[in-house]
Amino acid sequence: MDYRNYRMGWKDILTCLAAGFVISGVIAGLFYRSAWGMLVCPFVCVICKRRYQAGRLQKRKDQLLLEFKDAMQAVSSALLAGYSMENAWKEAEGELKELHGEASMMYRELHRMNAAVRVNEPLEKVLSEFGRKSGCEEIESFAEVFAFAKRGGGDFAGMIRSTVLKLAGRIEVEREITTILAGKKLEGRVMNVMPVLILAYLTVTSGGFLDPLYGNLAGVLVMTAALAVYAAAMVLSEHIMNIQV
């Protein structure tokens, strides 16, 4: 499985289409008061699809890193108990099955890697392949260091413990940042929705006040410019809140 790409199923596609139609309907109804406004629907659906895929990819990457950390902890414990490197990965497979279940990503990868090792595939080779397709910089770096240490000899237990500590530190920092920014992100979402709610309120209570903005070229240009500024503000607010560790 290539974790760098997210393959959407029918449920995902329908979710994106539904979101695209709803957003397009709001744009057509509030910004243009015309069915012609639904012409933006294909563009909105594409944007929804890209954002949905990016969100799912990030969520899957975070989960994979968490499972990888648990796997490395299991490998480190097995090495300290006197197991060889190959047998330590077999022990880690069993522990991941109990901890995350057979459906977990890292369990499936460990099962695949151990099966490859049983047919005389070098462990460093299958680990490097996993690192490339994981899309995670930490896993790729670990695979490169592991391959170098396997060729030249090294303290595998110490190297794995160091990797676990770094991953644990990163995950903890991300959780702290998420906790700190939770309130600000909620405020940002409320602020993002407010312009639409204000426009809807004026449309319902004082529709005549906004009539000059509809049904003419000047009004269309003004509302299009307002929509562009609104979209840019939403993108900027998300960019500010998106802190990468």
Residue, then its C-alpha position, 0 to 999 in steps of 0.5 A: m500500500d502506498y501511503r503517499n496517495y489516498r484512494m477515494g471510495w464511493k463513500d468519500i466521493l459522495t461526501c465530497l459531491a454533497a459538500g460541493f453541491v451544498i457550498s455551491g448552492v449557498i454561493a448561488g443563493l446568497f452571492y448571486r441569487s441565480a441558478w447560474g451561480m451553480l456553475v461554480c459547482p465543478f470547481v467547488c467539488v474539486i476543491c472539496k476533493r483535494r481538501y478531503q484527500a489532504g485531511r485523510l492523508q494527514k490523519r492516516k500519516d499521524q496514525l501510521l507514525l503512532e503505530f510505527k512508534d509502538a512497533m519500534q518499542a516492541v522491537s526494542s524490548a525484544l532486542l533487550a530480551g536477547y532476540s535477534m533482529e529478525n525475530a524481534w520484528k516477528e515479536a513486534e508483529g504479535e504485539l501490534k496485533e494485540l495492541h492495534g488489531e489485524a486491520s491496523m496499517m503497521y500490523r499489515e506492514l510487519h506481516r508483509m515484511n516478516a513474510a518477505v524475510r522468511v523467503n530470504e529478502p533482506l530486512e533492510k531492503v523491505l524496510s527501505e521499501f516501506g519507508r519510501k511508500s510511507g510518505c513519512e520523513e521519520i520512517e524514511s530516515f530510520a530506514e536509511v540509518f537502519a540499512f547503514a547500520k546493518r551493513g556496517g554494524g551498530d547498536f540497533a537497540g540504542m538506535i531504535r530507542s532513540t527513534v522511539l524517543k524522537l517519535a514520542g516527543r514529536i507526537e507529544v508536541e503535536r498533541e500540546i499544540t492541538t490542545i493549545l490551538a483548539g479554542k483558536k481554531l474554533e474561533g476561526r471556524v466561527m469567524n469563517v462562517m459569520p460573513v455567510l450568516i450575516l449575508a443570509y440574515l440581511t437577505v431574509t430581513s432586508g432583502g431590498f437593501l441588497d437588491p442593487l447587488y443582484g441582476n446586473l453586471a456591476g453587482v455580479l463583479v462586486m459579489t465575485a470580488a467579495l467572494a474571492v476575498y472571503a475565500a482568500a481569508m479562509v485559506l489564510s486563516e487555515h494556513i496560520m493555524n496549520i503548525q507543522v512540527 
